Amino acid sequence: MYNFDQIIDRSNTGSLKHDLYAGRDVLPMWVADMDFTSPPEVIEALESRARHGVFGYTIAREQLKAVIVERMAMLYNWQVEPDWIVFTAGLVSAINCICRALCRPGKEVIVFTPIYPPFLQIPSVNYLELVKIPMLNDNEYYTIDFDSFEKSLNPDSGLLMLSNPHNPSGRVHTRAELEKLAEICNRHNLPLISDEIHCELLLDGHKHIPVAMLDKETLNNTITLMAPSKTFNIAGLGCGFAIIANPKMRAKVTDIVHKLSSHPNIFGYEGAYAAFKYGEPWRKELLSYLTANRDLVNKELAGTKLKANSPEATYLHWIDCKGLKTGPGETPTTYFEKRGVGVSTGAAFDAPGYIRLNFGCPRAVLAEALKRMK
Ligand SMILES: Cc1ncc(COP(=O)(O)O)c(C=O)c1O
């Protein structure tokens, strides 16, 4: 019913993804947004709000909180209280605020690498120390190194930042992994910040488990971050939210969000409501389309020097390019740019030698990119 094959011209729209290669024959397959239009109901909601014509300071309406509460119950059977929801102007902004709210300067922020680049950058801008725990990599299947994680803990440990599903590997952490992780965090009184922005983009029937809902103790020790932005391709609308059951944590985070961050955009609220309320048929078709795209990447790269994993979630493929013969001073990213494909560089994720390929695009574009890469 929805036409994900349609190629949409994004030039002259200020697209971060496309403008990087403006005027060059390079297919942009890097930053994590998709080249699809959002669900029609989202577009209609934005048009309707624009027609109202008054765009003053805006807060989230109760109906938006209600639709999020309903969604948590529908998707995960998680009973969330409306008061637990704290809206933010996107999740990078939320993570910065959480670092400020929960850690005094000098505390340590733990991340599992490779990881979404802002996780590596946010601690230092908040006067915090970054502690990197490399994930275990079994033939491109990434898991948490629990022993190293626990050994790293000390009185200066401030918080753990988790990405689940994991960007860039596309792993969906299992219940057993989450239970083990939560148990360690709870035992050490280490707040767990679970960034679940990709949680509605699960492929192959994988099921997302919000770590906070495992048990009462974990709920009390965890901040969950979610947003409609990746799922419904509305990252430019700048709206995300934290779910914080612990009242003390919530008060601290809310205070910093108010002092440090801008309000989410009016259109962000409107887009989020329409997406969550009406976007399910679109999301279901999107997931089938992305699964077929993911399978195409697996098929085309099989047997080449590029070692691709098969992501369980998201529209991002994490590819080991260490087998590639690059020239002097050349990285895998510049190598592919020369061949007309713009990918994210693994070094930014703390993994030189890797690239991240965004396959959230019409299949014909993906097929052309894969042809150029081979
Ligand atoms: C794990 C993760 N968190 C956060 C973000 C960005 O969030 P926002 O655009 O809401 O700041 C991304 C975007 O790719 C992401 O992958």
The ligand as a Gaussian input file, in Angstrom:
#p B3LYP/6-31G(d) Opt

LIG

0 1
 C       21.441000       5.065000      19.617000
 C       21.030000       6.419000      19.143000
 N       20.667000       7.353000      20.031000
 C       20.292000       8.593000      19.642000
 C       20.267000       8.941000      18.317000
 C       19.888000      10.337000      17.888000
 O       18.857000      10.823000      18.613000
 P       18.294000      12.301000      18.355000
 O       18.285000      12.547000      16.886000
 O       16.934000      12.226000      18.958000
 O       19.191000      13.222000      19.110000
 C       20.629000       8.005000      17.345000
 C       20.637000       8.370000      15.919000
 O       21.133000       7.683000      15.079000
 C       21.015000       6.714000      17.775000
 O       21.359000       5.774000      16.890000

